């Protein structure tokens, strides 16, 4: 038990340090109960709901079961206020593991303006279900029946903005700065902005025709030559300095044209 509590503490600390990558959302549509021993008049019963997510194999004591967070609603005094309430949200900080236990508790809050989950005698009902939840925008509907209560709810798991993938672990945020120039598609893949290329879209695309072997660019549309090369497309070698009537195939050569000789091709062969 001590080891389990230590693990829970480490999970809590890491959750505070790592940015959330997604959120579990649950919306309660209706709740009815005949538990007169808890609520004096069912239709006037003041109810709040507590939702837990548990990554462990079994649904255990509610005090230790919220390994992935807890959500608590305000107090509802009638059915219509429940159905129109905002979803309960539980952000998760680590990779979404898929299979979780969802625990929903209904609590009687007649005696206090603040919902309390300290007194177990105030719990009206507790619903648990184990699900394999995939990431997606679509809501899943469910109905749970207890001995004296009925709960209708829906739920989903969605990634935070800029997070993608089956476990919301892939990050892609559009940028246009020295570290990258790209947008993100629906799957989180980087789509380079025009005139940029590379894995992180940080490599500029040089002017059309610029030699890939002898030219480069520091900004889109440029064509700067490597040492020993020249010309608008950096595909012309620079001959040996002082070469008069010669050409080159590689930098610093001086290949004499017909009729010329010498180191600098400056001597007439006919003389």
Buried (B, 14 or more C-beta within 10 A) or exposed (E): EEEEEEEBEEBEEEBEEEEBBBBBBBBBBEBEBEBEEBBEEBEEBBBBBBBBBBBBEEBBEBEBBBBBBBBBBEBBBEBEEBBEBEBBBBBBBBBBEBEBBBBBBBBBBBEEEEBBBEEEEBBBBBBBBEBEBEBEEEBBEBEBEBEBBBBBBBBBBBBBEBBBBEBBBBBBEEBEEEEBBBBBEEEBEBEBBEBBBBEBBBBBBBBEEBBEEBBBBEEBEBBBBEEBBBBEBBBBBBBBEEBBBBBBEEBEBBBBEEEBBBEBBBBEEEE
